[in-house]
Amino acid sequence: MIAHLQGILHTKKAEEIVIDVHGVGYFVLIPLSTYYKLPEQGEKVSVYIYTLVREDTFQLFGFFTSEERKTFELLLKVDKVGPKLARSILSHILPEEFRSALLSSDINRLNSIPGIGEKTARRLILELKDKIPQTISNDLNIAEEDTAASLPQENTIQEDVITALVNLGYSKILAERTVNKILLAKGNNNHEFSLEELMKKALSQLGKRF
């Protein structure tokens, strides 16, 4: 079972990467929280891995921190929570904040995560409140990583954000409308959105709909 990968970041997309380890490319699915902390393509990268093996599936899930991986593993133990939903949860909440929401039975915070209804929020609290590690690191780097000096063109960023939103469960039409609305509202402002900025604005707008 693969638990850790270190190599060259061959391909980098919003929710998936390929890591070249001595000429072998490993396809790894990641949450957005990990994507934001990745180096540029062609640079060295190291990620924690959760290996999912089923009768007809072999998938690798990558995480920038061990806390994210531990939280992912716990989520998979919850009834009706699969890897897609678990990854979505980690894309919208830090492990420390998730732990706090569970311990304080904060249904509203959990319910604000796309794909999490009130029933699922209650199930998460019921099944994980007594299992969530009490020692998840409190020194997680909550500050945003500096954006890379070289950014892709905005139309590529726009496409990546739309794809990420669709993967998180939003319809493509809704994702496109939301992103286009944000870009149109920018007007004559010369500021170029990074993928992280555009994604956060889109999630903020979509959050108002639920």
C-alpha positions in Angstrom: 0.0 0.0 0.0 1.4 3.4 -1.0 1.5 5.8 2.0 3.7 8.6 0.6 5.0 9.9 -2.7 7.9 12.2 -3.5 9.0 13.1 -7.0 8.6 15.7 -9.7 5.2 17.4 -10.2 4.5 16.3 -13.8 0.9 17.5 -14.2 -1.1 19.9 -12.0 -4.8 20.4 -12.2 -7.4 21.7 -9.7 -8.3 18.2 -8.3 -5.7 15.9 -9.8 -1.9 15.7 -10.2 0.6 13.3 -11.8 3.8 12.7 -9.8 6.9 11.4 -11.7 8.8 9.0 -9.4 11.9 7.8 -11.2 10.1 7.7 -14.6 6.8 6.3 -13.3 3.8 8.6 -13.3 1.4 8.3 -10.4 -2.1 9.7 -10.9 -3.3 11.2 -7.6 -6.6 12.8 -6.7 -6.4 15.8 -4.4 -8.6 18.2 -2.5 -8.4 21.9 -3.4 -6.7 22.6 -0.1 -3.7 20.6 -1.3 -3.8 22.1 -4.8 -3.3 25.6 -3.4 -0.1 24.5 -1.7 1.5 22.7 -4.6 4.7 23.9 -6.3 4.9 24.7 -10.0 5.0 21.9 -12.5 8.5 20.5 -12.9 9.4 21.1 -9.3 9.8 18.5 -6.5 6.7 17.6 -4.6 5.9 15.4 -1.6 2.4 14.3 -0.6 0.8 11.9 1.9 -1.1 9.2 0.1 -4.3 7.3 1.0 -4.6 4.2 -1.2 -8.2 3.1 -1.9 -8.4 -0.5 -3.1 -11.7 -2.0 -4.0 -12.8 -4.9 -6.1 -12.9 -2.8 -9.3 -11.0 0.3 -8.2 -7.4 1.3 -7.3 -7.1 5.0 -6.6 -4.5 7.2 -4.9 -5.6 10.3 -2.9 -2.9 12.9 -2.1 -2.8 15.4 0.8 -0.3 18.1 1.7 -0.5 17.4 5.4 -0.9 14.2 7.5 -3.8 15.9 9.3 -5.8 16.1 6.0 -5.1 12.4 5.3 -6.2 11.4 8.8 -9.4 13.4 8.4 -10.0 11.8 5.0 -9.6 8.3 6.5 -12.1 9.1 9.3 -14.6 10.5 6.9 -14.6 7.3 4.9 -15.7 5.4 8.0 -19.0 7.3 8.1 -22.0 5.7 6.6 -22.8 7.0 3.1 -19.6 9.1 2.9 -17.5 8.1 -0.1 -14.1 9.4 -1.3 -15.7 12.0 -3.5 -17.7 13.6 -0.7 -14.8 13.2 1.7 -12.5 15.1 -0.7 -15.1 17.8 -1.2 -15.4 18.3 2.5 -11.6 18.8 2.8 -11.8 21.2 -0.1 -14.0 23.5 2.0 -12.8 23.2 5.5 -9.5 22.8 7.3 -9.0 19.7 9.5 -8.8 21.8 12.6 -12.0 23.7 11.8 -13.7 20.4 11.0 -12.6 19.0 14.3 -14.0 22.1 16.1 -17.3 21.8 14.3 -17.7 18.2 15.3 -16.7 18.8 19.0 -19.1 21.8 19.2 -21.9 20.0 17.2 -21.9 22.9 14.8 -24.5 21.6 12.4 -24.7 25.0 10.6 -21.0 25.0 9.8 -21.0 21.5 8.4 -24.3 22.1 6.6 -22.6 25.1 4.8 -20.3 22.6 2.9 -21.6 21.8 -0.6 -23.0 18.3 -0.6 -23.6 18.2 3.2 -27.3 18.3 4.2 -28.6 18.5 7.7 -29.0 14.7 7.9 -25.4 14.1 6.8 -24.1 16.8 9.2 -25.9 15.1 12.1 -24.5 11.7 11.0 -20.9 13.2 10.9 -21.3 14.5 14.4 -22.8 11.3 15.7 -20.3 9.0 14.2 -17.1 11.1 14.5 -17.4 13.3 17.5 -15.9 10.7 19.8 -13.4 9.5 17.2 -11.9 12.7 15.8 -8.3 13.0 17.0 -8.0 15.4 19.9 -4.5 16.3 18.9 -4.9 17.5 15.3 -2.2 20.1 15.0 -3.2 23.6 16.0 -0.4 25.1 14.1 -1.8 24.4 10.7 -0.8 27.1 8.3 -4.1 28.8 7.8 -2.5 31.7 6.0 -2.7 31.4 2.2 0.4 30.3 0.4 1.9 32.9 -1.8 0.6 32.6 -5.3 3.2 31.6 -7.9 4.7 34.5 -9.9 3.8 32.9 -13.2 0.1 32.3 -13.6 -1.9 30.7 -16.5 -4.1 32.9 -18.6 -7.4 33.8 -17.1 -9.4 31.8 -19.6 -7.5 28.7 -18.4 -8.1 29.6 -14.8 -11.8 30.1 -15.6 -12.0 26.6 -17.1 -10.1 25.0 -14.2 -12.5 26.7 -11.7 -15.6 25.6 -13.6 -14.2 22.0 -13.7 -13.5 22.0 -10.0 -17.0 23.3 -9.2 -18.6 20.6 -11.3 -16.4 17.9 -9.6 -17.7 19.3 -6.2 -21.2 18.6 -7.3 -22.5 21.8 -8.9 -24.1 21.7 -12.3 -21.9 23.0 -15.2 -24.5 25.6 -16.1 -24.5 27.0 -12.5 -20.7 26.9 -12.3 -20.3 28.7 -15.6 -22.9 31.4 -14.7 -21.3 32.0 -11.4 -17.7 32.3 -12.7 -18.9 34.5 -15.7 -20.8 36.8 -13.3 -17.7 37.3 -11.2 -15.5 38.1 -14.2 -18.1 40.5 -15.6 -18.4 42.3 -12.3 -14.6 42.9 -12.4 -15.3 45.4 -15.2 -12.4 47.6 -16.0 -10.4 46.5 -13.0 -6.9 45.4 -14.3 -6.5 42.9 -11.5 -6.0 39.4 -12.8 -7.6 36.7 -10.6 -5.5 33.8 -9.5 -7.2 30.4 -9.5 -7.4 30.5 -5.7 -9.0 33.9 -5.7 -11.6 33.0 -8.4 -12.4 29.7 -6.7 -13.0 31.4 -3.3 -15.2 34.1 -4.9 -17.2 31.4 -6.8 -17.7 29.3 -3.6 -18.7 32.4 -1.7 -21.3 33.2 -4.3 -22.6 29.7 -4.5 -22.7 29.5 -0.7 -25.4 32.2 -0.7 -27.7 30.0 -2.7 -27.9 27.3 0.0 
